[in-house]
Amino acid sequence: MDESYGLVVAGDHVRADYVRQLARLGLGAQAFASTTDAVASLNGSAPAVSILEVEDGGCSLLRELRDRYGPDVPVVLVSAVRTTPADVVAGLLVGADDYAAESMDAEEFLARVRRLVERTRRPTAAATSATADLRRLAVLTDRERQVLALTTEGLTQKQVATALGISIKTVGAHMQNLLGRLGVHSRVEAVALAVRVGGMPQPEPTHSR
């Protein structure tokens, strides 16, 4: 088997789609409907990237991959229904490098997977990327840090507003501003960035507007 391959564990309704996505990146795929079959196929060669459906045991397989190959093996968790901020945060905290809804635009998903694969092929880029992430977070204002910290904990926009004593509209404005400062396009990307660097500082208990 080619050393460079992608691992896919997902239901019949999406598995072939993910195999085609990997083919566009020049990767052959080892595709399975169950985690049991996937584990039985693992050998000494770590996959270049793994796409694991949450509903098909993706979280448990993620831990198996980490145990076998270490923390640098890229893993993307995908789900059809578990796509709330809390679900995303939970997936990132158990070790996923990214978390995507199955309904995500195919080109956006492909771009995310490509970024992870390129990171694997250029190991020295990981440290540079971590430093860059820290620098990006450093430009946030205190209030933007608070909003991102609470979002990273899985709170909804309404819950963030209540916790900080500000309006939902103001939370939305802070979120849009911090997305621009970080150079990302969604809350999921912002949360993933914060989790990669070990999380955001805990917000101070303030209710100033």
Secondary structure in CASP SS format (residue, H / E / C, confidence):
PFRMAT SS
TARGET T0000
AUTHOR 0000-0000-0000
METHOD secondary structure of the structure
MODEL  1
M C 1.00
D C 1.00
E C 1.00
S C 1.00
Y E 1.00
G E 1.00
L E 1.00
V E 1.00
V E 1.00
A C 1.00
G C 1.00
D C 1.00
H C 1.00
V C 1.00
R H 1.00
A H 1.00
D H 1.00
Y H 1.00
V H 1.00
R H 1.00
Q H 1.00
L H 1.00
A H 1.00
R H 1.00
L C 1.00
G C 1.00
L C 1.00
G E 1.00
A E 1.00
Q E 1.00
A E 1.00
F E 1.00
A C 1.00
S C 1.00
T H 1.00
T H 1.00
D H 1.00
A H 1.00
V H 1.00
A H 1.00
S H 1.00
L C 1.00
N C 1.00
G C 1.00
S C 1.00
A C 1.00
P C 1.00
A C 1.00
V E 1.00
S E 1.00
I E 1.00
L E 1.00
E E 1.00
V H 1.00
E H 1.00
D H 1.00
G C 1.00
G H 1.00
C H 1.00
S H 1.00
L H 1.00
L H 1.00
R H 1.00
E H 1.00
L H 1.00
R H 1.00
D H 1.00
R H 1.00
Y H 1.00
G C 1.00
P C 1.00
D C 1.00
V C 1.00
P C 1.00
V E 1.00
V E 1.00
L E 1.00
V E 1.00
S E 1.00
A C 1.00
V C 1.00
R C 1.00
T C 1.00
T C 1.00
P H 1.00
A H 1.00
D H 1.00
V H 1.00
V H 1.00
A H 1.00
G H 1.00
L H 1.00
L H 1.00
V C 1.00
G C 1.00
A C 1.00
D C 1.00
D E 1.00
Y E 1.00
A E 1.00
A E 1.00
E C 1.00
S C 1.00
M C 1.00
D C 1.00
A H 1.00
E H 1.00
E H 1.00
F H 1.00
L H 1.00
A H 1.00
R H 1.00
V H 1.00
R H 1.00
R H 1.00
L H 1.00
V H 1.00
E H 1.00
R H 1.00
T H 1.00
R H 1.00
R C 1.00
P C 1.00
T C 1.00
A H 1.00
A H 1.00
A H 1.00
T H 1.00
S H 1.00
A H 1.00
T H 1.00
A H 1.00
D H 1.00
L H 1.00
R H 1.00
R H 1.00
L H 1.00
A H 1.00
V C 1.00
L C 1.00
T C 1.00
D H 1.00
R H 1.00
E H 1.00
R H 1.00
Q H 1.00
V H 1.00
L H 1.00
A H 1.00
L H 1.00
T H 1.00
T H 1.00
E C 1.00
G C 1.00
L C 1.00
T C 1.00
Q H 1.00
K H 1.00
Q H 1.00
V H 1.00
A H 1.00
T H 1.00
A H 1.00
L H 1.00
G C 1.00
I C 1.00
S C 1.00
I H 1.00
K H 1.00
T H 1.00
V H 1.00
G H 1.00
A H 1.00
H H 1.00
M H 1.00
Q H 1.00
N H 1.00
L H 1.00
L H 1.00
G H 1.00
R H 1.00
L H 1.00
G C 1.00
V C 1.00
H C 1.00
S C 1.00
R H 1.00
V H 1.00
E H 1.00
A H 1.00
V H 1.00
A H 1.00
L H 1.00
A H 1.00
V H 1.00
R H 1.00
V C 1.00
G C 1.00
G C 1.00
M C 1.00
P C 1.00
Q C 1.00
P C 1.00
E C 1.00
P C 1.00
T C 1.00
H C 1.00
S C 1.00
R C 1.00
END
